[in-house]
Amino acid sequence: MRTLLFIVGGLFLFGLLVVTTPRSDRERVARTCLAFLVLWLVVTLGNLYYGVTKAGYSLGEELPIALLIFLPPAIPAAILWVKNRTA
């Protein structure tokens, strides 16, 4: 359940950032997507760290969960970043 909350929260945060960024400025959209990717990686690594140090899971147990948390919000952000980055 906690994993699902992280995924939904990440998708919601990404959607909120995209909606509040003017779509006419492609460079700003690209920067927003890149900033989200970095922020979401930090959140995911923080959750991984918590799971290993506090919850008692091994790194091997937590790594697939970290990928499951990171990828669903990161994939649309990466796609939108690639589409809007300037050459």
C-alpha positions in Angstrom: 0.0 0.0 0.0 2.8 2.4 0.8 4.4 1.7 -2.6 1.2 2.6 -4.3 0.9 5.8 -2.4 4.4 6.8 -3.4 3.6 6.1 -7.1 0.3 8.0 -7.0 2.0 10.8 -5.1 4.8 11.0 -7.7 2.4 11.0 -10.6 0.3 13.7 -8.9 3.4 15.9 -8.2 4.5 15.6 -11.8 1.1 16.4 -13.1 0.9 19.4 -10.8 4.3 20.7 -12.0 3.4 20.3 -15.6 0.0 22.0 -15.3 1.6 25.0 -13.5 4.3 25.4 -16.1 3.5 27.4 -19.2 3.4 25.0 -22.1 4.3 27.7 -24.6 7.9 27.9 -23.2 9.4 24.5 -24.2 12.7 25.2 -22.4 10.8 25.8 -19.1 8.8 22.6 -19.5 12.1 20.7 -20.1 13.7 22.2 -17.0 10.6 21.4 -15.0 10.7 17.8 -16.1 14.4 17.5 -15.4 14.0 19.1 -11.9 11.2 16.6 -11.2 13.4 13.7 -12.2 16.1 14.8 -9.9 13.7 15.4 -7.0 11.9 12.1 -7.6 15.3 10.3 -7.6 16.1 11.9 -4.2 12.7 10.9 -2.8 13.2 7.3 -4.1 16.7 7.0 -2.7 15.4 8.4 0.6 12.7 5.7 0.7 15.3 3.1 -0.2 17.6 4.4 2.6 14.8 4.2 5.1 13.8 0.7 4.1 17.3 -0.6 4.5 18.3 1.3 7.7 15.1 1.6 9.6 12.6 -1.0 8.3 15.2 -3.8 8.3 14.9 -4.8 4.7 18.0 -5.8 2.7 19.2 -3.8 -0.2 18.3 -6.7 -2.5 14.7 -6.6 -1.2 14.4 -2.8 -1.5 16.0 -2.2 -4.9 13.1 -3.6 -6.9 10.6 -1.6 -4.8 12.7 1.5 -5.4 12.6 0.9 -9.2 8.8 0.3 -8.9 8.4 3.6 -7.1 10.8 5.6 -9.4 9.8 4.4 -12.9 6.1 5.1 -13.3 6.4 8.9 -12.6 9.9 9.1 -14.2 8.9 7.6 -17.6 6.4 10.3 -18.6 8.7 13.0 -17.2 11.6 11.7 -19.3 9.4 11.5 -22.4 8.2 15.0 -22.0 11.7 16.2 -21.2 13.1 14.7 -24.5 10.2 16.2 -26.5 10.7 19.7 -25.1 14.5 20.1 -24.7 16.1 22.6 -27.1 18.7 21.5 -29.5 
